[in-house]
Amino acid sequence: MEKLPPGFLSLGSESAEFSFPDLLGTHRTPPQLPDEIIEEILLCIPPDDHDEHLLYVALVCKRWACLLASRGFRRRYRERHRTPLLLGFLGNLIDTGGYARFIPTRAFRPVHPDRHDYRAHDARHGRVLLNRIARCGDVFQGVEAALIVWDPITDDQWPLPPLQRDQPVHNWTAAVLCATAGVGTCDHLDCLPGDFHVVFVGIDDKEMFASVYSSDSATWSEATSANLPHDQLNEAVLPALAGNALYLVFRMGMTMLKYDLATKVMSVLPIPISWYLRRVVPMAMDDGGLGLAEVDMQSNLILWSMEVSADGDVENWVVSRQIDLRTLLPAHALAFCVVAVADAVGVIFVYTDDGVYTFNLNSGQVTKVFSYGFYDVIPFVSFYTPVLRAALDR
């Protein structure tokens, strides 16, 4: 065979043995990060982005999905960021024969967004209070006999037993809240799935009364009573929880009812008097005190703050903030009134002749969220960590 120059390999019948050096070393699977490190990384995702990004994380593997689904992670995430999210709101629709619909404002979608034959009445601490609507031919003992509490995230619901009364209830309103809201022992970061209370305030022929349902005992408390007011409760305005009391507005818009959750005592408080008919909505202020929100004749959003004495008596109402909505809303959207307040996140729902807009008190952002076709808005504020069930079942 012809001899080749130095450095050339023979391609003849004789085999040539050669190999490349193992520059990278033996191939190895990189070690897995401990759950503690993964958790610390995921805890840094800000709340405004987490519902989308954590959804992608849940799809990586079953191990990560289980980590996100754990109650320990959810608790730590809420403790770090502490601000719940406005996941959407429930609108009681007019043109559907009567039912409540969940309108999302984020990625979250409940399993059953439409609650047929039910009206949404209140929402707080991750729960929604519904009452059944009597259709033609349906007979109920009373509206208080058809109350249920619903968790839109888990789709669990708890029917309440009828409230036993000798007199028919002519006018009523109710609120749902964490069972420890009145004693201040819960930070509401992880009170689901815990016990809850439903406070029912009604007016019959003889008196105004209040009774509290406890999910722990599954019973209604003995009713406390007060003298008949010269007014009716405004069931279209959501109750506000400020401190250890619930505040409910009367229809004439001149007074409100305070229900002390600790003492069970009801008292009537004055609110600022105005020369024009308007709708005022109670709200909790940043300092934990009571406030009011309204829209005046010039489309100004006005926030009132209540000043109290050392004895807890109302001393004065002062305007804490005034915002000209004409400079923020589109020119064709004339603001009429405040529909609802999500005070936990600083968002106010305003009804205009162009639909419903939200105004964020912290950022000043205005967003159109719905058109016409409803008569109530109930904001749903809660923590939510999305985990695909398919990821957990893989």
N, C-alpha and C positions, 0 to 999 in steps of 0.2 A: 504494500500500500504506500502510496506517495506520502512522503513526510511533509507535514504542514508547518508553517512558520510558528515560532513560539507564541503562545497566547490564544491559539485557535483550537476549538474542540473538534474532535473527529465526528463526522456524521456517517461513518461507515458502519459495518456490521458489528464492530466491537462496541459494547455499551460503555458509555462515559458516566461516571458517578460524580455528581456534584450536588450541593445544597446551599440554600441561602441562610445566612445567620438569623437566629430568632431575636430580632431587635426588640420586639415588644414583650418577649417572655411568654409564658404559657397563658392562654386565654382563660380568664376567670370571670364568673358572674360577680359584679360589684356587690358589696354587702348592702343589705337593706337598712334604710334609716330607721332608727327607733321611733315608735309611735309618739314619744314625747317631743322629738324634734319636729316631726311632721305637724303635730298639733300646734306647736309654737309658730310655725310658718303660716298655717291656715288662720290662726288667730289674728294675724296682722292684716288680713283682707278687710278693708273698710266696709261698714254696713251698706253704704250706697251701692256697692258692687257685688256684695257677697251672694245674692240670690242667683245670679247668673254664673259667677266663677265657681262657687262651691258645687253647683250642679255639674259642671264639667269635671271637677275633682272626684265626685261620686262615681263617675263613669270609668275612672282609671282602673280600679280594681275593687273587689269586694271588701278587701281589708280597709281601704280608705273610706268606702261608703259606710261601713260599720262604725268607723271612727267618727264620721260626721253625724251619724244617727245616735251616738251615745249621749245620754243625758249629761254626762260629765263635760263633754266638749261644748254642748249647747249652753250649759251654765257658765263655763269659763268665758265663752264668747260674749255672752250678755253682760257679764261682770266687767269685761274689758271695755266694751263700747257703750253699754248702759242705755242706749237710745233705741226704742222699738221703731218699727217701720209702719207707715201708712200703706197697708197692703191693698186697700180698696175701700169701697163703701157699699152699703146695701141701699137700694132705691126701691121704695114701695111704688110699683108701677100703676098707672091709671088705665091704660088701654089693653090690659091683658086679662081682664076679668078679676083681677085682684091677686097679686102675689109679689113677693120680694125677690129681687134679683141682685146678685153680687156683681158689682162692676169693679174689675181689677184696675189698679194703678201701677202694679209691678208685675213681675213674672209669675207670681203665685196665682193658681187657679184652684178653687175648691172642686171637689168631686161632683157636687150637685149645686151649681151656682143659682139655679132657680128653685125657690121654695114655694111650690104651688099651694094655694089656699092658706098661706101664712103671711102675716105682716111683721116686718122687722120693727122692733120697738126700742131697743137699746143695745149697746155693745160696749164692753169694757173688760180689760184684763184678759183678752183673747177669747171671750165668749160673746155670743149674741143671744138676746132675748127675743123670742118670737111669740106671737099669739095667733091662733087660728081664726080665719075669717069665715063667718057663717054665710054659706050660700043659700039660695032659695031651697027651702025644704029642710035645711039643717037646723037642729034645735040644740042649743047649748044651755047649760045652767047659768052661764055667764061667761064673759070674756076671760075672767080669771080662772075658769075651769079648763082653759085651752092653752095654757102657757107651756112653752118648752124652752130649754137652754141648748144652744147648738155651738159646737166647736167647728168652724169652717175648715181648719187645717186637718184635723183627724176625721171629720165628718161624724163624730159622736154626738148624740143628742140625749137629753134627759127630760122626759115629760114631768110636769109638776102636778101634784094632786090638786083637786079643787079647793078653793078657799071657802070655808063654810061661813055663810052670812045669812042672817034672818031677813035682812032688807036687800032689795035689788040695788046694785051699784050703778049709779047714773053717770059717773065721771071718774076716770082713774088714770094713773100713769104708774110706771114701774121702772126699776133699774136693776141690772145685774152687776155684781162685783165680787172680788175675791173675798173669802170668808173672814180674812183678817184685816180688811181695809179699815174698819172702824177703830182698831186698836193699834195700828201702825207697826205691826210686827213683821210685815212682809214688804220686800222691796219690789215685788211684782216682776222680778227678772225670771223666775222659774216657778210660778205658782200654778202652772198647768202641768200635770192634771191634779189639781187639788180641790179642796172643798170650795163651794161658792154660796153666795147668798143672793136672794131676789127680794128687793124691798118693794112692796106694793102699797100705794097710797090711793085711797078711793073716797068718794063722797056718795052717801046715800041720803035718804029722807031725814035722817036724824042727826048725823054727825059726819065729820071727816075722820078717817081712821087710817092706821098703818099697821101692816103685818109683815113679818120677815120669814121667808122660806130658807131653811138650811139644808144643803145637800147631805150634810153629815148625818142628821137625824131623819131626813126626808119628811119633815113636817113643817107646818106653818106655826109661827109663834102666836101667843095670845095678842090680840090687837090692842094697840093704844089709840086713844081717841082725842079729839079736840073739837072746839065749837065749829059749827058750820061757817065757812067763809062766805062773804057776799060776792063770790066769784067762782069760776070753774078752773080746774087745772088745765093748762095748755098741753095736751098730750102730743102736739106736733113739735114741741121744743124739748130736746133731750135734757135729762137731769145732768147736773154737774157734781162731781165729787171733789170737794176742796177741804183739806184737813180731815176731820173725822165726821163730816156732815155731807148730806146730799141736799142740793138746792133745786127746787122746781118752780117754774114760773106760772103765774095765773094768767088767764086769757086777756084781762084788761090791760096788762102790762104795767101795772102800778105797784104791785107787791109780788113777793115770792115766798115760797114755803121753805123753811129750813128743817130738815129732819136729822137730829143728832143720832149717829149710829151707836154711840156708847150709852146714852141715857134714854133713847127712844122717845125723846120729847120733840114735839112739833111746835114751831113758832113762825109767825108771819113777819117778814122784814120789808121795809120800804125800798124802792129802787128809784133812780133818778126820774123826775117828772119831766115830760116833754109836751109841747103844745100840739105835736102831730102824732098820729097813730103810727106806731112802729113795732117791730118785732125785736125783742131783746133776747139774747141767748146767754145763759150763765156759763162760766168757764173757770178753770183753775189757773191762777197766775203763776209765774215762775217762782215766786217766793212762797207758794203754797196757799196764798190767800184767795179770796173770791173776786172774780171780775165779771164784767158783762161786755158783750160785743153787739154792736148794732150798726146799721147804715142809715145816715140821715138823709134829708131831702136833697142835699147837694152831692150825693154819692160819696160822702166821706165815711170811711170805716172808723168808728170810734170805739176805743177800748176804755172801759171804766174800771177803776180799782176801788174796793171797799176799804175804808179806814174804820177800825174798831177800837173801842176803849179797852182799858185793862180788864173790865168785867165782861168783855165780849159783845157789848152793845154796838150797833151801827152808829158811828159818829158822823160820817160823811162819805160821799161818793166823789171821786176826783177823776178827771180825764187823764189817763196815763199815756195815751198815744192816739194820734189822729193821722190817718192816711187818706190822701185824695186818690180814690180809685179811678177817677177820670184820666189820670196821667199814666195808669198802668193797664187798664182794660182797653180793648179795641174801641174805636170811636162809636161803633154801632151797638156796643154792649153797655147798656145803662143799668147800673147796679140798683137793685130793688131792696134786698134784705139779706141778712145773714141766715143761712139755712141750718148750719151745724158748725161745731168747733171740735177739732181733734187736738185738744190742748196738750196731750202728751208729746206731740211732735210739732206744735206751734203752727197748725194749718187751719185756716178758716174757709168754709165753703160759703160762697156768695151767689145768690140767685140773681140773674140778669135777664134782660129780654132776648139774650142770645144763648141762654142755657146756664149751666152751673160752672163757675170758675173756682179754683182754689187759690188762696193767697197765703204764701209762706211768710210768717212773721219774722223768721230769722234771715232768710235770703232775699225776700222781696219778690220772689218768682211768682208769676201768675200763669195758671194753666187751665185751659178748658177741659173739663172731664166728662161732661154729659150735656145732652140737649134736653128737650122737654119730654114730658110723658111720665112724671112721677109726682108724688105729693110729700114725700119724706126722704131725707138723706141721713143715714146712720154710718159714720166713719168706723172702719175696722182697723185698729192699731194693734200690732202684736209682733213678737219676734218670730222669725221663720228661718229654718235651716233646711233647704231643699235637698232631699236625697231620693234618687230614683229608686222605686221599689224593684225595678228590673235589675239594678245594680246589686241590691241586697240579695236577690234570689238567684244570682248566677252561681 
